[in-house]
Amino acid sequence: MLKQYENRISGDSPFKPEFEGYINSHPGRGSLRVQVSAANRSFPVKNVFVEVAVNDGGVRYSLYQDATDESGIVNEIVLPTCKAGDNNRPETAGKDNAVYLISVYHPAFREVRDYPVTVQDRIETILPVALEPLGGSEEA
């Protein structure tokens, strides 16, 4: 399943030296859970390809790829964030939050591409994604 979507993944590896600046400027850690369903959130969809990317300095980095389980979930994606207290001090007030781009793909559904999600330090962000079938009532 994942092999068929490899050609659709864009961006560079986050493990290149130029990505270290992003990691250093986002010393906190938050987590993301993606829950994918269909039919007005009635049915979980398994084997949905989920990609997490970030745009840093005009470069798109693909950070994480996985497929949903039988419950339609990709769980415990740990991502760099700003520290929780950064917005509480005058010298760091208004510092950018960590915004990630979430894309989901499944051959039976319309793809969701680069949906922005803010992840905060020490908080689990849950992103529900309701997929729309392609041309008809075909469900996975």
LINHU-V170110 format. One record per helix or strand of 3 or more residues. SS is the DSSP state (2 for helix, 1 for strand). FROM is the first residue (numbers start at 0). LEN is the number of residues. Records with the same first field share a line. If there is no record, write none. Layout:
SS = FROM-LEN + FROM-LEN
This chain:
2 = 2-6 + 16-9 + 83-5
1 = 27-11 + 48-8 + 58-9 + 72-9 + 97-8 + 111-8 + 123-7
